[in-house]
């Protein structure tokens, strides 16, 4: 058995049924030979994004895998791998490498050296007989502990070498860990004693499938729940105790409650300091529950900590708190305060959300979108910059993993691949990416991948003919040289690539156009709706 065939067989044993890539990479052909579907993209970064979404939406049960050629193919994939690393998403990265005799020649890109800082494990195959052990280590890293990409570099001369049969490989185990019982007791005492507790949940809730336990703890303690942007949809945002999610832009009630909390329980989150996440108030009393000990006191100090799987952590906390209470606390006071604060904040934004102006308000477009689709059966993601800030504070999720939030690093064009990967993972869902006319310039050609691979997604494009978020910081460059101007007819572009495309300029056409776009996806055709919008730079930054 050739090494390339052995790798494909190992992928099959690990449950891989699709592999994303861009030729040349011998594993793509070998995978196809045994029934693993290859999806070929127009650029490598998008392929990693698709693998990223597949891992997220299946919670790693269908692990995202991306394979690419040596040299420029591997170089082009770097940004996608870095994005997955930043967002703590497991993706198996399989770059073909230069022949071993050339691997360290100056000017030859060596993935196992250059990508070491953006992967959890990073290892080249230098001997054919080591292939099973190296893949075993990679999959063990992908399925255990903090989830991040694992890379196995495959020098092209190794791929053609022989391994003895039968192949010695057994799928790896997945483990979970639970917190120290003494720490659980301490934290339960703190939670019960708190007068203004806020639970802040991250994407660890998604990976652990800890939705029921999170809700049980919140309802037991009558505690409001906020989420990180990556954790958005981990808690039903129509629940009376929901505060919404915190990214660069946040709803008013979230800031209000965080700033007034006497205790914040961060669960399933890193609490990393980032300009694209909600900031914890200075001096706040924080209990940090996370899977990775490296998170503790990394960005914010904590008064106590729990290390372990979010589901196991929450289950033991619920039991410990029940032992300390006579029954569930009345959620009424917190729910009424949330509703009152939210109503005041929302009133400030309603004119934009319902605006009849032309060019269109992007807020109106997204508000109408939310009220046209079946939110509980929709998976939506944003792109970097304005689309993220205009969507996340107002879109109220109702079901788990119905929103793919991201933002610790903010590469333009990420959302398209996420939506395509989501559609592959969840073919019964309406999968939407919201992007701007800057983002489409980075990955737009991969809309053709959606057409060719029969992935009928709905792309909502907000076209304001500018890099609007940059206008306040580039006034001279804009006025003298039009440096922030961009242009294009993207509906025509979508039609040219074989999709459904429509340009919308009138407020009364927003909803009908959305319905036509959804109908196109239901007929199997990817759709791009281009809305001509104002250069709106306002965001709910509190």
Residue pairs with C-beta under 8 A, 6 or more apart in sequence:
1 9
1 162
1 163
1 164
1 165
1 167
2 26
2 30
2 159
2 160
2 161
2 162
2 163
3 125
3 128
3 131
3 154
3 158
3 159
3 160
3 161
3 162
3 163
4 26
4 27
4 29
4 30
4 154
4 159
4 160
5 30
5 33
6 131
6 132
6 163
6 167
6 169
7 27
7 30
7 94
7 131
7 135
7 152
7 154
8 27
8 30
8 31
8 33
8 34
8 36
9 34
9 167
9 169
10 131
10 132
10 135
10 167
10 169
11 19
11 27
11 31
11 36
11 65
12 31
12 34
12 35
12 36
13 169
13 170
13 171
14 63
14 139
14 171
14 172
15 61
15 62
15 63
15 171
16 31
16 36
16 62
16 63
16 65
17 35
17 36
17 37
17 62
18 36
18 37
18 38
18 39
18 54
18 62
18 65
18 424
19 27
19 28
19 31
19 36
19 37
19 38
19 39
19 65
19 66
19 67
20 38
20 39
20 41
20 47
20 48
20 50
20 51
20 64
20 65
20 66
20 67
21 27
21 28
21 38
21 39
21 40
21 41
21 47
21 66
21 67
21 68
22 40
22 41
22 43
22 44
22 47
22 68
22 69
22 73
23 40
23 69
24 69
24 73
24 96
25 67
25 68
25 69
25 73
25 94
25 95
25 96
25 154
26 96
26 154
26 156
26 159
26 160
27 67
27 94
27 96
27 154
27 159
28 38
28 40
28 67
31 38
31 67
32 38
39 47
39 50
39 424
39 449
39 453
40 449
41 47
41 50
41 417
41 446
41 449
42 445
42 446
42 448
42 449
43 76
43 443
43 445
43 446
44 66
44 68
44 73
44 74
44 76
44 77
44 80
45 76
45 77
45 79
45 80
45 411
45 413
45 417
45 443
46 80
46 413
46 416
46 417
46 420
46 443
46 446
46 449
47 66
47 68
47 77
47 80
47 417
48 66
48 77
48 80
48 81
48 83
48 84
48 91
48 93
48 417
49 80
49 83
49 414
49 416
49 417
49 418
49 420
49 421
49 443
50 64
50 66
50 417
50 418
50 420
50 421
50 424
51 64
51 65
51 66
51 84
51 91
51 92
51 421
52 64
52 80
52 83
52 84
52 87
52 89
52 91
52 417
52 418
52 421
53 64
53 381
53 404
53 417
53 418
53 419
53 420
53 421
53 422
53 424
53 425
54 62
54 63
54 64
54 421
54 424
54 425
55 62
55 63
55 64
55 89
55 90
55 91
55 147
56 89
56 206
56 401
56 404
56 421
57 379
57 401
57 404
57 421
57 422
57 425
57 426
58 425
59 206
59 207
59 209
60 90
60 142
60 143
60 147
60 207
62 425
63 90
63 91
63 92
63 139
63 142
63 143
64 89
64 90
64 91
64 92
64 421
65 91
65 92
65 94
66 77
66 80
66 91
66 92
66 93
66 94
67 94
67 95
67 96
68 74
68 76
68 77
68 94
68 95
68 96
69 95
69 96
70 95
70 96
70 97
70 98
70 109
70 156
71 98
71 108
71 109
72 109
73 95
73 96
74 95
74 96
74 97
74 109
74 111
74 115
75 109
77 93
77 95
78 114
78 115
78 118
79 411
80 417
81 91
81 93
81 115
81 118
81 119
81 149
81 151
82 118
82 409
82 411
83 406
83 409
83 411
83 414
84 90
84 91
84 148
84 149
85 118
85 119
85 120
85 148
85 149
86 408
86 409
87 203
87 230
87 406
87 408
87 409
88 146
88 147
88 148
88 203
88 230
88 270
89 147
89 148
89 149
90 142
90 143
90 147
90 148
90 149
90 150
91 142
91 149
91 150
92 138
92 139
92 142
92 149
92 150
92 151
92 152
93 111
93 115
93 119
93 149
93 150
93 151
93 152
94 151
94 152
94 154
95 111
95 115
95 151
95 153
95 154
96 153
96 154
96 155
96 156
96 159
97 103
97 110
97 111
97 112
97 124
97 153
97 154
97 155
97 156
98 105
98 108
98 109
98 110
98 155
98 156
99 155
99 156
99 157
100 126
100 155
100 157
100 158
101 157
102 108
103 110
103 124
103 155
104 110
110 153
111 122
111 151
111 153
112 122
112 123
112 124
112 151
112 153
115 122
115 151
116 122
118 149
119 148
119 149
119 150
119 151
120 141
120 142
120 146
120 148
120 149
120 150
121 137
121 138
121 141
121 150
121 151
122 150
122 151
122 153
123 134
123 137
123 138
123 151
123 152
123 153
124 152
124 153
124 154
124 155
125 131
125 134
125 152
125 153
125 154
125 155
125 158
126 155
126 158
127 158
128 158
128 161
128 162
128 163
129 163
129 164
131 163
132 163
132 167
132 168
132 169
134 152
135 152
135 169
136 169
136 172
137 150
138 150
138 151
138 152
139 150
139 171
139 172
140 172
140 173
141 148
141 150
142 149
142 150
143 172
143 173
143 174
144 172
144 173
144 174
144 175
145 291
145 292
146 291
146 292
146 294
147 207
176 208
176 308
176 309
176 311
176 312
177 291
177 307
177 308
177 309
177 312
178 308
178 309
178 312
178 313
178 316
179 289
179 306
179 307
179 308
179 312
179 313
179 316
180 306
180 307
181 316
183 304
183 305
183 306
184 306
184 313
184 316
184 317
184 320
185 320
186 304
187 265
187 287
187 289
187 304
187 306
187 317
187 320
188 317
188 320
188 321
188 323
188 324
189 324
190 263
190 287
190 303
190 304
191 197
191 221
191 223
191 263
191 265
191 287
191 317
191 321
192 221
192 321
192 324
192 325
194 223
194 262
194 263
195 262
196 257
196 260
196 261
196 262
196 263
197 221
197 223
197 224
197 261
197 262
197 263
197 264
197 265
198 223
198 224
198 225
198 226
198 243
198 257
198 258
198 261
198 263
198 264
198 265
199 214
199 217
199 218
199 221
199 223
199 224
199 225
199 226
199 264
199 265
199 267
200 225
200 226
200 227
200 228
200 246
200 258
200 264
200 265
200 266
200 267
200 269
200 271
200 278
200 280
201 214
201 225
201 226
201 227
201 228
201 231
201 234
201 235
201 267
201 268
201 269
202 227
202 228
202 230
202 231
202 234
202 266
202 267
202 268
202 269
202 270
203 228
203 230
203 231
203 234
203 268
203 269
203 405
204 210
204 231
204 267
204 268
204 269
204 290
204 291
204 309
204 310
205 211
205 214
205 227
205 231
205 234
205 235
205 267
205 268
205 310
206 231
206 233
206 234
206 268
206 400
206 401
207 268
207 310
208 268
208 309
208 310
208 311
208 312
209 311
209 400
210 234
210 268
210 309
210 310
210 311
210 313
210 314
211 234
211 235
211 400
213 310
213 311
213 314
213 315
213 318
214 225
214 234
214 235
214 267
214 310
214 314
215 235
215 236
215 239
216 314
216 318
217 223
217 314
217 317
217 318
217 321
218 224
218 225
218 235
218 239
218 241
219 241
219 328
219 331
220 318
220 321
220 322
220 325
220 328
220 329
221 321
221 329
222 241
222 328
222 329
222 330
222 331
222 332
222 333
222 334
223 241
223 265
223 334
224 241
224 242
224 243
224 257
224 334
224 338
225 235
225 239
225 241
225 242
225 243
226 243
226 244
226 245
226 246
226 254
226 257
226 258
226 278
227 233
227 234
227 235
227 244
227 245
227 246
228 245
228 246
228 247
228 269
228 277
228 278
228 405
229 245
229 246
229 247
229 276
229 277
229 388
229 392
229 405
229 406
229 407
230 269
230 405
230 406
230 407
231 245
231 268
231 269
231 405
232 245
232 392
232 397
232 403
232 405
233 397
233 399
233 400
233 401
233 402
233 403
233 405
234 268
234 400
235 242
236 242
236 397
236 398
236 399
237 244
237 245
237 396
237 397
237 398
238 396
238 398
240 331
240 335
240 338
240 339
241 331
241 334
241 335
241 338
242 338
242 396
243 251
243 253
243 254
243 257
243 338
244 250
244 251
244 253
244 254
244 393
244 396
245 251
245 254
245 278
245 392
245 393
245 403
245 405
246 254
246 258
246 277
246 278
247 276
247 277
247 278
247 388
247 389
247 392
247 393
247 405
247 407
248 275
248 276
248 277
248 388
248 389
248 407
248 539
248 541
249 388
249 389
249 390
249 392
249 393
249 539
249 540
249 541
250 278
250 392
250 393
250 540
250 541
250 542
251 342
251 345
251 393
251 394
251 540
252 341
252 342
252 344
252 345
252 346
252 348
252 540
252 542
253 338
253 341
253 342
253 345
254 278
254 542
255 278
255 542
256 341
257 337
257 338
257 341
258 264
258 278
258 280
258 281
258 284
259 281
261 281
261 284
261 285
262 285
263 285
263 286
263 287
264 280
264 284
264 285
264 286
264 287
265 286
265 287
265 289
266 280
266 286
266 287
266 288
266 289
266 290
266 302
267 289
267 290
267 310
267 313
267 314
268 289
268 290
268 291
268 310
269 290
270 290
270 292
270 295
270 298
270 299
271 280
271 286
271 288
271 290
271 295
271 298
271 299
271 300
272 295
272 298
272 299
272 408
273 279
273 299
273 300
274 407
274 408
276 388
276 407
276 408
276 410
277 407
277 408
280 286
280 300
284 300
285 303
286 300
286 301
286 302
286 303
287 302
287 303
287 304
287 305
287 306
288 295
288 296
288 297
288 300
288 302
288 304
288 305
288 306
289 305
289 306
289 307
289 308
289 310
289 313
290 296
290 305
290 306
290 307
291 307
291 308
291 309
291 310
292 307
293 307
296 302
296 305
296 307
306 313
306 317
345 540
349 363
349 394
349 540
352 361
352 363
352 364
352 536
352 538
353 361
353 363
353 364
353 367
353 394
354 364
354 367
355 361
355 363
355 364
355 507
356 364
356 507
357 364
357 507
357 534
358 505
358 506
358 507
358 532
359 464
359 505
359 532
359 533
359 534
360 504
360 505
360 507
360 510
360 531
360 532
360 533
360 534
361 533
361 534
361 536
362 386
362 387
362 390
362 462
362 464
362 531
362 533
362 534
362 536
363 390
363 394
363 536
364 507
364 510
365 460
365 462
365 510
365 531
365 533
366 390
366 391
366 394
366 395
366 434
366 460
367 394
368 510
368 511
368 514
369 432
369 460
369 510
369 514
370 394
370 395
370 396
372 511
372 514
372 515
372 518
373 430
373 432
373 514
373 518
374 430
375 395
375 396
375 397
375 398
375 402
376 398
376 399
376 402
377 399
377 402
377 428
377 429
377 430
378 402
378 429
378 430
378 431
378 432
379 401
379 402
379 403
379 404
379 419
379 422
379 426
379 429
379 430
379 431
379 432
380 391
380 395
380 402
380 403
380 404
380 431
380 432
380 433
380 434
381 403
381 404
381 405
381 406
381 415
381 418
381 419
381 422
381 432
381 433
381 434
382 388
382 391
382 392
382 405
382 415
382 433
382 434
382 435
383 412
383 413
383 414
383 415
383 416
383 433
383 434
383 435
383 436
383 439
384 407
384 410
384 411
384 412
384 414
384 439
385 410
385 412
385 436
385 438
385 439
385 469
386 436
386 462
386 468
386 469
386 536
386 537
386 539
387 415
387 434
387 435
387 436
387 439
387 462
388 407
388 410
389 539
389 540
389 541
390 462
390 536
390 539
391 434
392 405
393 540
395 403
397 403
402 429
404 415
404 418
404 422
406 414
406 418
411 442
412 438
412 439
412 441
412 442
412 443
413 435
413 439
413 440
413 441
413 442
413 443
413 444
414 443
415 433
415 434
415 435
415 439
416 433
416 435
416 439
416 440
416 443
416 444
416 446
416 447
416 450
416 457
416 459
417 443
417 446
418 433
419 431
419 432
419 433
419 457
419 458
419 459
420 431
420 446
420 449
420 450
420 453
420 455
420 457
422 429
422 431
422 457
423 429
423 431
423 450
423 455
423 456
423 457
424 455
430 458
430 518
430 521
431 457
431 458
432 457
432 458
432 459
432 460
433 457
433 458
433 459
433 460
434 460
434 462
435 459
435 460
435 461
435 462
436 461
436 462
436 463
436 464
436 468
437 461
437 462
437 463
437 464
437 465
437 466
437 486
437 487
437 488
437 490
438 467
438 486
440 461
440 488
440 490
441 486
444 490
444 493
445 497
447 459
447 493
447 494
447 497
447 499
447 526
447 528
448 497
448 498
449 455
450 456
450 457
450 499
450 526
451 497
451 498
451 499
451 525
451 526
452 498
454 524
455 526
456 520
456 521
456 522
456 523
456 524
456 525
456 526
456 527
457 521
457 526
457 527
458 517
458 518
458 521
458 526
458 527
458 529
459 494
459 526
459 527
459 528
459 529
460 529
460 531
461 490
461 528
461 529
461 530
461 531
462 531
462 533
463 488
463 490
463 530
463 531
463 532
463 533
464 532
464 533
464 534
464 535
464 536
465 485
465 486
465 487
465 535
466 478
466 484
466 485
466 486
466 535
467 484
467 486
468 484
468 535
468 536
468 537
469 537
470 484
471 478
471 484
471 535
471 537
472 537
474 483
474 484
477 483
477 484
478 484
478 485
489 503
489 530
490 501
490 503
490 528
490 530
491 501
491 502
491 503
491 528
491 529
491 530
492 501
493 501
493 528
494 500
494 501
494 526
494 527
494 528
494 530
495 501
498 525
499 520
499 525
499 526
499 527
499 528
500 516
500 517
500 520
500 525
500 526
500 527
500 528
501 527
501 528
501 529
501 530
502 513
502 516
502 517
502 527
502 528
502 529
502 530
503 530
503 531
503 532
504 510
504 513
504 529
504 530
504 531
504 532
505 531
505 532
510 531
513 529
514 529
516 527
517 527
517 528
517 529
518 527
520 526
520 527
521 527
